[in-house]
């Protein structure tokens, strides 16, 4: 996702261009430095229904690192993340930061300008390991093998064909019953205030025969756009939203909705469970993962630094509370 507003336009001069990026080093490394959520109150703290546990600033001498737009994780702390330039990051994180070697690679067939490789969303089938990736601008979805070494299917669904660039399949999740939910970043629904176009596929979205249900999605509060989405253990969907304003900078909102509410043409509005804003540790929060740890539901959010020197790649760990 691009930051969009003119607020950060002057910072573009500080961005790392494609021409500046070194050839990726598969060994990384990715390094994590511990940070508090609130510099004035280090340690655990409650933000809405989220209990902050730990936070890190992620860095790498590899100039391909950055731009995190989506991620998944398992209960052992192993992460798979994608950048909006088609890069793949694998790392494991524990209480003391990065554990073991990290890996940096590129998705297969990632050639040409960034606009054709703007990967913004990802979903995984835990049974087979197959991975689906959503491409902004192209409004397309590709299916990959578990190692992300080859593409096994691709589709540009007609239901997304007219989503304005660059506001394509920003959030995507495979439900445990095999259906897929996709939220556009900012494709408006005519006649419904603040609503964005959204889709429910009854199976593999790369299969042209899969039936699609169109519905409208609305963020919990004005000015927030959905950036990533994951299913919770109870079946509901947790959505990460971000907001950028000239006065207040970045903010992140997390909301929950029940996929049972999806019907053709229905308006589904998420219920906010947490709002994170300055002076807390916050940036352009785009990536979301959900795991389990000692009987608790763990929520991870990470930021896209837009490859700007003045932004950061943050990874924050929370426990979902009642």
Secondary structure, DSSP 8 states (H G I E B T S, - for coil): ----SGGGGGGGGGB--GGG-----TT---EEEE--SSTTS-S-EEETTEEEEEEEEEE-SSTT---EEEEEE-TTSEEEEEETTSEEEEEEEETTEE-S--EEEE-TT--S-GGG--EEEEEE-TTT--EEEEETTTTEEEEE-TTSSSEEEEE--GGGTTS-TT-SEEEEEE-TTS-EEEEEEEEE-TTSTT-EEEEEESS-TTSTTS-EEEEEEE-SSTT-EEEEEEE-TTS-EEEEEEEEETTTEEEEEEEEE-GGG--TT-EEE-EEEEEEETTSS---EEEEEEEEETTEEEEEEEE--TTBTTS-EEEEEEEE--
